[in-house]
Amino acid sequence: MPARDLDGKAMVAWPPTCDQPRLEQSLADAGARPRIVFRSAGNETILSMVRAGMGLAVLPWMAIHQVVCRDCGAIHGPEGWPDLQVHELDPAPARAIYLHWPPGRPGQSPLAARTVEIAVEVARELARQAPSARH
């Protein structure tokens, strides 16, 4: 879906913290200035407002819990929300996720090291399943 098609549309969004200002600027750069009608820090709340017809939402792929069919590769909407449709935006806004580590720490505990390993494994699997990875 062309990002510019979101111009003037009602949108449910996160509060203007973290990545949200970058997302809104990315949409504006693509020619879209949606009308923010509701803000929440909870992904499930945002999806509930979309489902109620309040507006659309632009969320990271990982936040919407999509189910990718292992047989056909089709996206079957957000998990538990079969009545919502998922569309990939063009251009897709970029999002970076970082691991923050306190400075001066002498090394990782075994628990922290294993947590990082699991996070990397899960991120690789999710990246493999993401729609843009199949193009």
N, CA, C and O atoms as a Tinker XYZ file with bonds, in Angstrom:
   540  protein
     1  N      0.842000   -1.156000    0.000000    73     2
     2  CA     0.000000    0.000000    0.000000    64     1     3
     3  C      0.897000    1.231000    0.000000    63     2     4     5
     4  O      1.812000    1.319000    0.819000    81     3
     5  N      0.660000    2.174000   -0.889000    73     3     6
     6  CA     1.466000    3.401000   -0.879000    64     5     7
     7  C      1.246000    4.191000    0.409000    63     6     8     9
     8  O      0.105000    4.443000    0.796000    81     7
     9  N      2.319000    4.576000    1.065000    73     7    10
    10  CA     2.226000    5.318000    2.322000    64     9    11
    11  C      1.441000    6.610000    2.138000    63    10    12    13
    12  O      0.730000    7.034000    3.049000    81    11
    13  N      1.558000    7.240000    0.977000    73    11    14
    14  CA     0.855000    8.510000    0.747000    64    13    15
    15  C     -0.665000    8.349000    0.823000    63    14    16    17
    16  O     -1.378000    9.334000    1.015000    81    15
    17  N     -1.172000    7.117000    0.674000    73    15    18
    18  CA    -2.608000    6.875000    0.774000    64    17    19
    19  C     -3.133000    7.082000    2.199000    63    18    20    21
    20  O     -4.345000    7.128000    2.409000    81    19
    21  N     -2.236000    7.205000    3.172000    73    19    22
    22  CA    -2.643000    7.432000    4.558000    64    21    23
    23  C     -2.899000    8.912000    4.844000    63    22    24    25
    24  O     -3.357000    9.260000    5.932000    81    23
    25  N     -2.611000    9.779000    3.882000    73    23    26
    26  CA    -2.770000   11.215000    4.097000    64    25    27
    27  C     -4.207000   11.561000    4.467000    63    26    28    29
    28  O     -5.146000   11.217000    3.748000    81    27
    29  N     -4.367000   12.248000    5.600000    73    27    30
    30  CA    -5.673000   12.689000    6.056000    64    29    31
    31  C     -6.525000   11.637000    6.736000    63    30    32    33
    32  O     -7.600000   11.951000    7.248000    81    31
    33  N     -6.067000   10.389000    6.751000    73    31    34
    34  CA    -6.831000    9.296000    7.355000    64    33    35
    35  C     -6.700000    9.329000    8.884000    63    34    36    37
    36  O     -5.671000    9.738000    9.421000    81    35
    37  N     -7.753000    8.893000    9.567000    73    35    38
    38  CA    -7.716000    8.766000   11.028000    64    37    39
    39  C     -6.728000    7.665000   11.397000    63    38    40    41
    40  O     -6.751000    6.584000   10.808000    81    39
    41  N     -5.866000    7.935000   12.365000    73    39    42
    42  CA    -4.838000    6.967000   12.752000    64    41    43
    43  C     -4.752000    6.858000   14.265000    63    42    44    45
    44  O     -4.799000    7.857000   14.983000    81    43
    45  N     -4.626000    5.631000   14.729000    73    43    46
    46  CA    -4.382000    5.314000   16.139000    64    45    47
    47  C     -2.875000    5.074000   16.236000    63    46    48    49
    48  O     -2.309000    4.350000   15.417000    81    47
    49  N     -2.224000    5.676000   17.232000    73    47    50
    50  CA    -0.761000    5.630000   17.263000    64    49    51
    51  C     -0.236000    5.542000   18.682000    63    50    52    53
    52  O     -0.974000    5.695000   19.656000    81    51
    53  N      1.064000    5.290000   18.769000    73    51    54
    54  CA     1.759000    5.336000   20.043000    64    53    55
    55  C      1.910000    6.795000   20.474000    63    54    56    57
    56  O      1.744000    7.697000   19.653000    81    55
    57  N      2.221000    7.040000   21.742000    73    55    58
    58  CA     2.531000    8.401000   22.179000    64    57    59
    59  C      3.773000    8.903000   21.429000    63    58    60    61
    60  O      4.548000    8.098000   20.912000    81    59
    61  N      3.965000   10.215000   21.366000    73    59    62
    62  CA     5.121000   10.747000   20.623000    64    61    63
    63  C      6.439000   10.553000   21.376000    63    62    64    65
    64  O      7.125000   11.518000   21.709000    81    63
    65  N      6.776000    9.300000   21.635000    73    63    66
    66  CA     8.039000    8.944000   22.283000    64    65    67
    67  C      8.717000    7.882000   21.438000    63    66    68    69
    68  O      8.111000    7.348000   20.509000    81    67
    69  N      9.925000    7.581000   21.738000    73    67    70
    70  CA    10.703000    6.528000   21.058000    64    69    71
    71  C     10.653000    6.702000   19.545000    63    70    72    73
    72  O     11.030000    7.752000   19.026000    81    71
    73  N     10.189000    5.675000   18.838000    73    71    74
    74  CA    10.195000    5.679000   17.372000    64    73    75
    75  C      9.026000    6.423000   16.743000    63    74    76    77
    76  O      9.054000    6.684000   15.541000    81    75
    77  N      8.004000    6.771000   17.508000    73    75    78
    78  CA     6.810000    7.371000   16.908000    64    77    79
    79  C      7.088000    8.673000   16.155000    63    78    80    81
    80  O      6.583000    8.833000   15.044000    81    79
    81  N      7.874000    9.618000   16.708000    73    79    82
    82  CA     8.164000   10.825000   15.921000    64    81    83
    83  C      8.871000   10.511000   14.595000    63    82    84    85
    84  O      8.594000   11.143000   13.576000    81    83
    85  N      9.791000    9.526000   14.615000    73    83    86
    86  CA    10.472000    9.134000   13.369000    64    85    87
    87  C      9.482000    8.531000   12.392000    63    86    88    89
    88  O      9.549000    8.798000   11.192000    81    87
    89  N      8.556000    7.712000   12.901000    73    87    90
    90  CA     7.539000    7.114000   12.035000    64    89    91
    91  C      6.684000    8.198000   11.392000    63    90    92    93
    92  O      6.456000    8.173000   10.182000    81    91
    93  N      6.214000    9.140000   12.184000    73    91    94
    94  CA     5.361000   10.200000   11.652000    64    93    95
    95  C      6.121000   11.056000   10.648000    63    94    96    97
    96  O      5.543000   11.491000    9.652000    81    95
    97  N      7.413000   11.306000   10.891000    73    95    98
    98  CA     8.224000   12.057000    9.925000    64    97    99
    99  C      8.412000   11.254000    8.645000    63    98   100   101
   100  O      8.375000   11.812000    7.548000    81    99
   101  N      8.614000    9.946000    8.779000    73    99   102
   102  CA     8.759000    9.078000    7.609000    64   101   103
   103  C      7.493000    9.105000    6.756000    63   102   104   105
   104  O      7.567000    9.162000    5.529000    81   103
   105  N      6.334000    9.064000    7.410000    73   103   106
   106  CA     5.073000    9.148000    6.675000    64   105   107
   107  C      4.945000   10.508000    5.984000    63   106   108   109
   108  O      4.536000   10.585000    4.826000    81   107
   109  N      5.294000   11.571000    6.697000    73   107   110
   110  CA     5.224000   12.913000    6.108000    64   109   111
   111  C      6.154000   13.020000    4.897000    63   110   112   113
   112  O      5.788000   13.612000    3.882000    81   111
   113  N      7.351000   12.451000    5.004000    73   111   114
   114  CA     8.294000   12.467000    3.878000    64   113   115
   115  C      7.730000   11.734000    2.666000    63   114   116   117
   116  O      8.079000   12.046000    1.527000    81   115
   117  N      6.848000   10.748000    2.917000    73   115   118
   118  CA     6.225000    9.988000    1.830000    64   117   119
   119  C      4.941000   10.662000    1.337000    63   118   120   121
   120  O      4.269000   10.142000    0.446000    81   119
   121  N      4.600000   11.825000    1.920000    73   119   122
   122  CA     3.414000   12.555000    1.480000    64   121   123
   123  C      2.165000   12.258000    2.270000    63   122   124   125
   124  O      1.063000   12.561000    1.812000    81   123
   125  N      2.304000   11.667000    3.459000    73   123   126
   126  CA     1.143000   11.315000    4.269000    64   125   127
   127  C      1.197000   12.004000    5.621000    63   126   128   129
   128  O      2.185000   11.902000    6.349000    81   127
   129  N      0.143000   12.692000    5.939000    73   127   130
   130  CA    -0.015000   13.287000    7.273000    64   129   131
   131  C     -1.354000   12.811000    7.830000    63   130   132   133
   132  O     -2.360000   13.515000    7.737000    81   131
   133  N     -1.360000   11.600000    8.413000    73   131   134
   134  CA    -2.615000   11.097000    8.984000    64   133   135
   135  C     -3.041000   11.927000   10.188000    63   134   136   137
   136  O     -2.211000   12.572000   10.829000    81   135
   137  N     -4.337000   11.910000   10.496000    73   135   138
   138  CA    -4.874000   12.596000   11.673000    64   137   139
   139  C     -4.814000   11.635000   12.848000    63   138   140   141
   140  O     -5.490000   10.607000   12.830000    81   139
   141  N     -4.026000   11.943000   13.866000    73   139   142
   142  CA    -3.934000   11.089000   15.049000    64   141   143
   143  C     -5.189000   11.325000   15.891000    63   142   144   145
   144  O     -5.421000   12.437000   16.366000    81   143
   145  N     -5.999000   10.277000   16.075000    73   143   146
   146  CA    -7.249000   10.404000   16.821000    64   145   147
   147  C     -7.181000    9.755000   18.199000    63   146   148   149
   148  O     -8.051000    9.992000   19.038000    81   147
   149  N     -6.157000    8.941000   18.438000    73   147   150
   150  CA    -6.020000    8.253000   19.716000    64   149   151
   151  C     -4.584000    7.793000   19.843000    63   150   152   153
   152  O     -3.976000    7.352000   18.867000    81   151
   153  N     -4.036000    7.895000   21.055000    73   151   154
   154  CA    -2.679000    7.401000   21.306000    64   153   155
   155  C     -2.691000    6.467000   22.506000    63   154   156   157
   156  O     -3.393000    6.701000   23.489000    81   155
   157  N     -1.895000    5.398000   22.406000    73   155   158
   158  CA    -1.738000    4.456000   23.506000    64   157   159
   159  C     -0.372000    3.800000   23.376000    63   158   160   161
   160  O      0.140000    3.611000   22.272000    81   159
   161  N      0.209000    3.457000   24.518000    73   159   162
   162  CA     1.496000    2.762000   24.511000    64   161   163
   163  C      1.325000    1.256000   24.357000    63   162   164   165
   164  O      2.317000    0.541000   24.215000    81   163
   165  N      0.091000    0.759000   24.383000    73   163   166
   166  CA    -0.152000   -0.680000   24.297000    64   165   167
   167  C     -0.566000   -1.125000   22.908000    63   166   168   169
   168  O     -1.553000   -0.630000   22.365000    81   167
   169  N      0.182000   -2.059000   22.326000    73   167   170
   170  CA    -0.146000   -2.561000   20.995000    64   169   171
   171  C     -1.543000   -3.167000   20.932000    63   170   172   173
   172  O     -2.269000   -2.957000   19.961000    81   171
   173  N     -1.922000   -3.922000   21.970000    73   171   174
   174  CA    -3.243000   -4.544000   21.969000    64   173   175
   175  C     -4.342000   -3.490000   22.018000    63   174   176   177
   176  O     -5.388000   -3.654000   21.391000    81   175
   177  N     -4.110000   -2.407000   22.760000    73   175   178
   178  CA    -5.079000   -1.307000   22.814000    64   177   179
   179  C     -5.201000   -0.655000   21.448000    63   178   180   181
   180  O     -6.309000   -0.382000   20.985000    81   179
   181  N     -4.079000   -0.406000   20.805000    73   179   182
   182  CA    -4.104000    0.192000   19.470000    64   181   183
   183  C     -4.878000   -0.711000   18.511000    63   182   184   185
   184  O     -5.731000   -0.233000   17.763000    81   183
   185  N     -4.588000   -2.005000   18.530000    73   183   186
   186  CA    -5.308000   -2.931000   17.649000    64   185   187
   187  C     -6.798000   -2.968000   17.972000    63   186   188   189
   188  O     -7.627000   -3.086000   17.070000    81   187
   189  N     -7.140000   -2.868000   19.244000    73   187   190
   190  CA    -8.556000   -2.849000   19.630000    64   189   191
   191  C     -9.253000   -1.612000   19.077000    63   190   192   193
   192  O    -10.395000   -1.695000   18.624000    81   191
   193  N     -8.582000   -0.475000   19.110000    73   191   194
   194  CA    -9.172000    0.758000   18.580000    64   193   195
   195  C     -9.336000    0.675000   17.065000    63   194   196   197
   196  O    -10.325000    1.164000   16.518000    81   195
   197  N     -8.376000    0.061000   16.391000    73   195   198
   198  CA    -8.501000   -0.142000   14.942000    64   197   199
   199  C     -9.687000   -1.062000   14.663000    63   198   200   201
   200  O    -10.505000   -0.790000   13.784000    81   199
   201  N     -9.767000   -2.130000   15.407000    73   199   202
   202  CA   -10.868000   -3.084000   15.231000    64   201   203
   203  C    -12.224000   -2.428000   15.477000    63   202   204   205
   204  O    -13.214000   -2.784000   14.837000    81   203
   205  N    -12.268000   -1.472000   16.402000    73   203   206
   206  CA   -13.511000   -0.755000   16.700000    64   205   207
   207  C    -13.838000    0.288000   15.634000    63   206   208   209
   208  O    -14.902000    0.904000   15.680000    81   207
   209  N    -12.929000    0.492000   14.672000    73   207   210
   210  CA   -13.202000    1.424000   13.591000    64   209   211
   211  C    -12.737000    2.841000   13.840000    63   210   212   213
   212  O    -13.106000    3.752000   13.100000    81   211
   213  N    -11.927000    3.044000   14.876000    73   211   214
   214  CA   -11.471000    4.378000   15.213000    64   213   215
   215  C    -10.496000    4.936000   14.178000    63   214   216   217
   216  O    -10.456000    6.146000   13.956000    81   215
   217  N     -9.728000    4.083000   13.557000    73   215   218
   218  CA    -8.753000    4.514000   12.560000    64   217   219
   219  C     -7.800000    3.388000   12.227000    63   218   220   221
   220  O     -7.954000    2.268000   12.714000    81   219
   221  N     -6.824000    3.683000   11.406000    73   219   222
   222  CA    -5.801000    2.708000   11.035000    64   221   223
   223  C     -4.636000    2.832000   11.996000    63   222   224   225
   224  O     -4.601000    3.752000   12.814000    81   223
   225  N     -3.690000    1.924000   11.909000    73   223   226
   226  CA    -2.477000    1.988000   12.729000    64   225   227
   227  C     -1.293000    1.544000   11.893000    63   226   228   229
   228  O     -1.412000    0.664000   11.040000    81   227
   229  N     -0.160000    2.156000   12.144000    73   227   230
   230  CA     1.096000    1.728000   11.537000    64   229   231
   231  C      1.948000    1.194000   12.679000    63   230   232   233
   232  O      2.407000    1.947000   13.538000    81   231
   233  N      2.148000   -0.119000   12.672000    73   231   234
   234  CA     2.889000   -0.782000   13.741000    64   233   235
   235  C      3.992000   -1.642000   13.143000    63   234   236   237
   236  O      3.876000   -2.090000   12.002000    81   235
   237  N      5.057000   -1.878000   13.897000    73   235   238
   238  CA     6.091000   -2.794000   13.409000    64   237   239
   239  C      5.524000   -4.201000   13.274000    63   238   240   241
   240  O      4.624000   -4.601000   14.012000    81   239
   241  N      6.056000   -4.923000   12.342000    73   239   242
   242  CA     5.580000   -6.277000   12.071000    64   241   243
   243  C      5.564000   -7.124000   13.340000    63   242   244   245
   244  O      4.612000   -7.868000   13.574000    81   243
   245  N      6.605000   -7.018000   14.155000    73   243   246
   246  CA     6.681000   -7.828000   15.366000    64   245   247
   247  C      5.578000   -7.489000   16.361000    63   246   248   249
   248  O      5.198000   -8.337000   17.168000    81   247
   249  N      5.059000   -6.268000   16.320000    73   247   250
   250  CA     4.071000   -5.834000   17.302000    64   249   251
   251  C      2.668000   -6.351000   17.020000    63   250   252   253
   252  O      1.814000   -6.330000   17.907000    81   251
   253  N      2.419000   -6.808000   15.820000    73   251   254
   254  CA     1.048000   -7.199000   15.484000    64   253   255
   255  C      0.831000   -8.706000   15.482000    63   254   256   257
   256  O     -0.265000   -9.173000   15.172000    81   255
   257  N      1.848000   -9.459000   15.819000    73   255   258
   258  CA     1.708000  -10.908000   15.991000    64   257   259
   259  C      1.051000  -11.575000   14.785000    63   258   260   261
   260  O      0.085000  -12.323000   14.938000    81   259
   261  N      1.562000  -11.312000   13.613000    73   259   262
   262  CA     0.984000  -11.928000   12.427000    64   261   263
   263  C      1.237000  -13.420000   12.419000    63   262   264   265
   264  O      2.236000  -13.907000   12.949000    81   263
   265  N      0.316000  -14.129000   11.811000    73   263   266
   266  CA     0.469000  -15.561000   11.645000    64   265   267
   267  C      0.787000  -15.813000   10.176000    63   266   268   269
   268  O     -0.020000  -15.504000    9.299000    81   267
   269  N      1.969000  -16.376000    9.908000    73   267   270
   270  CA     2.363000  -16.684000    8.548000    64   269   271
   271  C      2.115000  -18.165000    8.318000    63   270   272   273
   272  O      2.661000  -19.013000    9.024000    81   271
   273  N      1.286000  -18.470000    7.325000    73   271   274
   274  CA     0.941000  -19.862000    7.019000    64   273   275
   275  C      2.184000  -20.602000    6.529000    63   274   276   277
   276  O      2.828000  -20.174000    5.570000    81   275
   277  N      2.514000  -21.691000    7.176000    73   275   278
   278  CA     3.696000  -22.463000    6.777000    64   277   279
   279  C      3.491000  -23.168000    5.443000    63   278   280   281
   280  O      4.468000  -23.487000    4.765000    81   279
   281  N      2.230000  -23.422000    5.045000    73   279   282
   282  CA     1.960000  -24.104000    3.786000    64   281   283
   283  C      2.033000  -23.171000    2.580000    63   282   284   285
   284  O      2.669000  -23.492000    1.576000    81   283
   285  N      1.372000  -22.000000    2.687000    73   283   286
   286  CA     1.276000  -21.109000    1.526000    64   285   287
   287  C      2.045000  -19.811000    1.671000    63   286   288   289
   288  O      2.219000  -19.089000    0.689000    81   287
   289  N      2.512000  -19.495000    2.881000    73   287   290
   290  CA     3.250000  -18.260000    3.094000    64   289   291
   291  C      2.372000  -17.026000    3.238000    63   290   292   293
   292  O      2.890000  -15.920000    3.388000    81   291
   293  N      1.054000  -17.193000    3.196000    73   291   294
   294  CA     0.137000  -16.053000    3.309000    64   293   295
   295  C      0.113000  -15.519000    4.736000    63   294   296   297
   296  O      0.329000  -16.254000    5.699000    81   295
   297  N     -0.150000  -14.238000    4.845000    73   295   298
   298  CA    -0.293000  -13.602000    6.147000    64   297   299
   299  C     -1.768000  -13.643000    6.508000    63   298   300   301
   300  O     -2.611000  -13.150000    5.758000    81   299
   301  N     -2.080000  -14.229000    7.651000    73   299   302
   302  CA    -3.465000  -14.383000    8.064000    64   301   303
   303  C     -3.871000  -13.390000    9.145000    63   302   304   305
   304  O     -4.669000  -13.715000   10.024000    81   303
   305  N     -3.335000  -12.206000    9.080000    73   303   306
   306  CA    -3.754000  -11.146000    9.992000    64   305   307
   307  C     -3.160000  -11.302000   11.367000    63   306   308   309
   308  O     -2.523000  -12.309000   11.678000    81   307
   309  N     -3.378000  -10.283000   12.196000    73   307   310
   310  CA    -2.851000  -10.361000   13.550000    64   309   311
   311  C     -3.477000  -11.529000   14.304000    63   310   312   313
   312  O     -4.672000  -11.802000   14.187000    81   311
   313  N     -2.659000  -12.195000   15.061000    73   311   314
   314  CA    -3.109000  -13.343000   15.838000    64   313   315
   315  C     -4.270000  -12.932000   16.735000    63   314   316   317
   316  O     -4.150000  -11.985000   17.513000    81   315
   317  N     -5.382000  -13.631000   16.631000    73   315   318
   318  CA    -6.545000  -13.335000   17.442000    64   317   319
   319  C     -7.420000  -12.226000   16.889000    63   318   320   321
   320  O     -8.453000  -11.906000   17.477000    81   319
   321  N     -7.028000  -11.633000   15.771000    73   319   322
   322  CA    -7.795000  -10.541000   15.164000    64   321   323
   323  C     -8.018000  -10.850000   13.685000    63   322   324   325
   324  O     -7.540000  -10.101000   12.834000    81   323
   325  N     -8.722000  -11.918000   13.355000    73   323   326
   326  CA    -8.855000  -12.297000   11.943000    64   325   327
   327  C     -9.625000  -11.284000   11.105000    63   326   328   329
   328  O     -9.587000  -11.350000    9.876000    81   327
   329  N    -10.323000  -10.345000   11.747000    73   327   330
   330  CA   -11.085000   -9.358000   10.983000    64   329   331
   331  C    -10.258000   -8.122000   10.616000    63   330   332   333
   332  O    -10.789000   -7.198000   10.000000    81   331
   333  N     -8.977000   -8.083000   10.979000    73   331   334
   334  CA    -8.112000   -6.980000   10.597000    64   333   335
   335  C     -7.264000   -7.378000    9.403000    63   334   336   337
   336  O     -6.877000   -8.538000    9.260000    81   335
   337  N     -6.980000   -6.414000    8.557000    73   335   338
   338  CA    -6.120000   -6.657000    7.403000    64   337   339
   339  C     -4.763000   -6.021000    7.651000    63   338   340   341
   340  O     -4.663000   -4.971000    8.284000    81   339
   341  N     -3.728000   -6.663000    7.150000    73   339   342
   342  CA    -2.367000   -6.171000    7.295000    64   341   343
   343  C     -1.846000   -5.828000    5.908000    63   342   344   345
   344  O     -1.937000   -6.633000    4.981000    81   343
   345  N     -1.301000   -4.624000    5.775000    73   343   346
   346  CA    -0.747000   -4.171000    4.498000    64   345   347
   347  C      0.667000   -3.672000    4.731000    63   346   348   349
   348  O      0.921000   -2.954000    5.697000    81   347
   349  N      1.575000   -4.041000    3.868000    73   347   350
   350  CA     2.935000   -3.525000    3.958000    64   349   351
   351  C      2.981000   -2.163000    3.270000    63   350   352   353
   352  O      2.475000   -2.005000    2.158000    81   351
   353  N      3.589000   -1.183000    3.934000    73   351   354
   354  CA     3.672000    0.167000    3.380000    64   353   355
   355  C      4.842000    0.302000    2.423000    63   354   356   357
   356  O      5.882000   -0.335000    2.589000    81   355
   357  N      4.649000    1.148000    1.413000    73   355   358
   358  CA     5.697000    1.450000    0.452000    64   357   359
   359  C      5.770000    2.961000    0.287000    63   358   360   361
   360  O      4.832000    3.547000   -0.252000    81   359
   361  N      6.833000    3.615000    0.723000    73   359   362
   362  CA     8.013000    3.013000    1.342000    64   361   363
   363  C      7.733000    2.624000    2.789000    63   362   364   365
   364  O      6.966000    3.283000    3.490000    81   363
   365  N      8.356000    1.566000    3.207000    73   363   366
   366  CA     8.194000    1.088000    4.580000    64   365   367
   367  C      9.062000    1.920000    5.513000    63   366   368   369
   368  O     10.255000    2.089000    5.261000    81   367
   369  N      8.478000    2.444000    6.592000    73   367   370
   370  CA     9.295000    3.189000    7.555000    64   369   371
   371  C     10.349000    2.285000    8.177000    63   370   372   373
   372  O     10.083000    1.117000    8.459000    81   371
   373  N     11.535000    2.819000    8.389000    73   371   374
   374  CA    12.609000    2.048000    9.007000    64   373   375
   375  C     12.459000    2.081000   10.526000    63   374   376   377
   376  O     11.981000    3.063000   11.095000    81   375
   377  N     12.870000    1.006000   11.164000    73   375   378
   378  CA    12.859000    0.952000   12.620000    64   377   379
   379  C     14.076000    0.171000   13.066000    63   378   380   381
   380  O     14.356000   -0.914000   12.556000    81   379
   381  N     14.789000    0.727000   14.012000    73   379   382
   382  CA    15.962000    0.056000   14.557000    64   381   383
   383  C     15.669000   -0.347000   15.991000    63   382   384   385
   384  O     15.030000    0.394000   16.738000    81   383
   385  N     16.138000   -1.522000   16.365000    73   383   386
   386  CA    15.985000   -2.005000   17.727000    64   385   387
   387  C     17.388000   -2.265000   18.260000    63   386   388   389
   388  O     18.206000   -2.916000   17.611000    81   387
   389  N     17.646000   -1.747000   19.448000    73   387   390
   390  CA    18.985000   -1.841000   20.020000    64   389   391
   391  C     18.951000   -2.543000   21.368000    63   390   392   393
   392  O     17.945000   -2.520000   22.076000    81   391
   393  N     20.062000   -3.161000   21.701000    73   391   394
   394  CA    20.269000   -3.717000   23.032000    64   393   395
   395  C     21.072000   -2.690000   23.813000    63   394   396   397
   396  O     22.157000   -2.293000   23.389000    81   395
   397  N     20.552000   -2.267000   24.935000    73   395   398
   398  CA    21.245000   -1.284000   25.769000    64   397   399
   399  C     21.970000   -2.023000   26.899000    63   398   400   401
   400  O     21.416000   -2.913000   27.543000    81   399
   401  N     23.197000   -1.633000   27.111000    73   399   402
   402  CA    24.016000   -2.291000   28.121000    64   401   403
   403  C     24.679000   -1.214000   28.958000    63   402   404   405
   404  O     25.269000   -0.292000   28.394000    81   403
   405  N     24.607000   -1.292000   30.284000    73   403   406
   406  CA    25.224000   -0.256000   31.122000    64   405   407
   407  C     26.733000   -0.184000   30.890000    63   406   408   409
   408  O     27.401000   -1.216000   30.818000    81   407
   409  N     27.266000    1.027000   30.772000    73   407   410
   410  CA    28.713000    1.164000   30.569000    64   409   411
   411  C     29.489000    0.730000   31.807000    63   410   412   413
   412  O     29.017000    0.863000   32.937000    81   411
   413  N     30.664000    0.219000   31.571000    73   411   414
   414  CA    31.540000   -0.149000   32.677000    64   413   415
   415  C     31.253000   -1.508000   33.279000    63   414   416   417
   416  O     31.927000   -1.909000   34.228000    81   415
   417  N     30.281000   -2.223000   32.762000    73   415   418
   418  CA    30.019000   -3.565000   33.299000    64   417   419
   419  C     31.146000   -4.490000   32.857000    63   418   420   421
   420  O     31.539000   -4.458000   31.692000    81   419
   421  N     31.667000   -5.303000   33.750000    73   419   422
   422  CA    32.839000   -6.118000   33.436000    64   421   423
   423  C     32.546000   -7.339000   32.571000    63   422   424   425
   424  O     33.469000   -8.107000   32.299000    81   423
   425  N     31.352000   -7.549000   32.140000    73   423   426
   426  CA    31.035000   -8.717000   31.332000    64   425   427
   427  C     29.639000   -9.188000   31.641000    63   426   428   429
   428  O     28.985000   -8.689000   32.557000    81   427
   429  N     29.198000  -10.130000   30.888000    73   427   430
   430  CA    27.843000  -10.620000   31.052000    64   429   431
   431  C     27.789000  -11.796000   32.009000    63   430   432   433
   432  O     28.672000  -12.653000   32.026000    81   431
   433  N     26.741000  -11.814000   32.799000    73   431   434
   434  CA    26.496000  -12.990000   33.622000    64   433   435
   435  C     26.031000  -14.098000   32.692000    63   434   436   437
   436  O     25.623000  -13.812000   31.566000    81   435
   437  N     26.078000  -15.359000   33.124000    73   435   438
   438  CA    25.568000  -16.443000   32.281000    64   437   439
   439  C     24.098000  -16.230000   31.898000    63   438   440   441
   440  O     23.705000  -16.554000   30.777000    81   439
   441  N     23.291000  -15.697000   32.804000    73   439   442
   442  CA    21.887000  -15.440000   32.507000    64   441   443
   443  C     21.747000  -14.359000   31.434000    63   442   444   445
   444  O     20.953000  -14.513000   30.505000    81   443
   445  N     22.512000  -13.263000   31.551000    73   443   446
   446  CA    22.450000  -12.191000   30.551000    64   445   447
   447  C     22.935000  -12.695000   29.193000    63   446   448   449
   448  O     22.345000  -12.367000   28.163000    81   447
   449  N     24.008000  -13.489000   29.185000    73   447   450
   450  CA    24.532000  -14.021000   27.927000    64   449   451
   451  C     23.502000  -14.919000   27.247000    63   450   452   453
   452  O     23.317000  -14.842000   26.032000    81   451
   453  N     22.837000  -15.765000   28.017000    73   451   454
   454  CA    21.820000  -16.648000   27.437000    64   453   455
   455  C     20.615000  -15.850000   26.950000    63   454   456   457
   456  O     20.028000  -16.191000   25.923000    81   455
   457  N     20.237000  -14.794000   27.670000    73   455   458
   458  CA    19.128000  -13.937000   27.253000    64   457   459
   459  C     19.437000  -13.291000   25.904000    63   458   460   461
   460  O     18.572000  -13.232000   25.030000    81   459
   461  N     20.662000  -12.811000   25.735000    73   459   462
   462  CA    21.066000  -12.218000   24.461000    64   461   463
   463  C     21.022000  -13.269000   23.356000    63   462   464   465
   464  O     20.548000  -12.980000   22.257000    81   463
   465  N     21.505000  -14.476000   23.623000    73   463   466
   466  CA    21.462000  -15.545000   22.619000    64   465   467
   467  C     20.029000  -15.836000   22.181000    63   466   468   469
   468  O     19.758000  -15.966000   20.987000    81   467
   469  N     19.117000  -15.937000   23.140000    73   467   470
   470  CA    17.714000  -16.215000   22.822000    64   469   471
   471  C     17.114000  -15.070000   22.018000    63   470   472   473
   472  O     16.395000  -15.308000   21.047000    81   471
   473  N     17.400000  -13.832000   22.406000    73   471   474
   474  CA    16.870000  -12.674000   21.676000    64   473   475
   475  C     17.342000  -12.679000   20.230000    63   474   476   477
   476  O     16.564000  -12.382000   19.323000    81   475
   477  N     18.607000  -13.015000   20.006000    73   475   478
   478  CA    19.148000  -13.069000   18.645000    64   477   479
   479  C     18.467000  -14.183000   17.852000    63   478   480   481
   480  O     18.102000  -13.981000   16.694000    81   479
   481  N     18.294000  -15.349000   18.459000    73   479   482
   482  CA    17.626000  -16.468000   17.779000    64   481   483
   483  C     16.197000  -16.093000   17.382000    63   482   484   485
   484  O     15.781000  -16.336000   16.249000    81   483
   485  N     15.456000  -15.508000   18.303000    73   483   486
   486  CA    14.070000  -15.126000   18.038000    64   485   487
   487  C     14.008000  -14.038000   16.965000    63   486   488   489
   488  O     13.164000  -14.096000   16.071000    81   487
   489  N     14.891000  -13.058000   17.049000    73   487   490
   490  CA    14.909000  -11.973000   16.059000    64   489   491
   491  C     15.206000  -12.520000   14.665000    63   490   492   493
   492  O     14.593000  -12.089000   13.689000    81   491
   493  N     16.137000  -13.461000   14.563000    73   491   494
   494  CA    16.439000  -14.058000   13.245000    64   493   495
   495  C     15.232000  -14.797000   12.683000    63   494   496   497
   496  O     14.937000  -14.693000   11.493000    81   495
   497  N     14.536000  -15.541000   13.533000    73   495   498
   498  CA    13.350000  -16.269000   13.073000    64   497   499
   499  C     12.250000  -15.304000   12.652000    63   498   500   501
   500  O     11.612000  -15.515000   11.621000    81   499
   501  N     12.019000  -14.265000   13.418000    73   499   502
   502  CA    10.999000  -13.280000   13.054000    64   501   503
   503  C     11.381000  -12.552000   11.773000    63   502   504   505
   504  O     10.522000  -12.285000   10.934000    81   503
   505  N     12.653000  -12.230000   11.614000    73   503   506
   506  CA    13.095000  -11.569000   10.386000    64   505   507
   507  C     12.887000  -12.480000    9.178000    63   506   508   509
   508  O     12.545000  -12.009000    8.093000    81   507
   509  N     13.090000  -13.763000    9.365000    73   507   510
   510  CA    12.874000  -14.722000    8.282000    64   509   511
   511  C     11.402000  -14.769000    7.883000    63   510   512   513
   512  O     11.078000  -14.932000    6.706000    81   511
   513  N     10.509000  -14.625000    8.865000    73   511   514
   514  CA     9.073000  -14.687000    8.606000    64   513   515
   515  C      8.490000  -13.368000    8.106000    63   514   516   517
   516  O      7.411000  -13.362000    7.513000    81   515
   517  N      9.182000  -12.250000    8.333000    73   515   518
   518  CA     8.656000  -10.934000    7.989000    64   517   519
   519  C      8.329000  -10.837000    6.509000    63   518   520   521
   520  O      9.049000  -11.404000    5.687000    81   519
   521  N      7.271000  -10.140000    6.152000    73   519   522
   522  CA     6.864000  -10.033000    4.746000    64   521   523
   523  C      7.962000   -9.547000    3.829000    63   522   524   525
   524  O      8.108000  -10.087000    2.732000    81   523
   525  N      8.741000   -8.555000    4.221000    73   523   526
   526  CA     9.777000   -8.025000    3.341000    64   525   527
   527  C     10.885000   -9.036000    3.073000    63   526   528   529
   528  O     11.597000   -8.919000    2.076000    81   527
   529  N     11.042000  -10.028000    3.951000    73   527   530
   530  CA    12.064000  -11.056000    3.747000    64   529   531
   531  C     11.677000  -12.016000    2.631000    63   530   532   533
   532  O     12.529000  -12.732000    2.105000    81   531
   533  N     10.395000  -12.038000    2.265000    73   531   534
   534  CA     9.940000  -12.962000    1.229000    64   533   535
   535  C      9.896000  -12.326000   -0.150000    63   534   536   537
   536  O      9.575000  -13.011000   -1.122000    81   535
   537  N     10.208000  -11.037000   -0.271000    73   535   538
   538  CA    10.147000  -10.365000   -1.573000    64   537   539
   539  C     11.394000  -10.622000   -2.380000    63   538   540
   540  O     11.514000  -10.133000   -3.503000    81   539
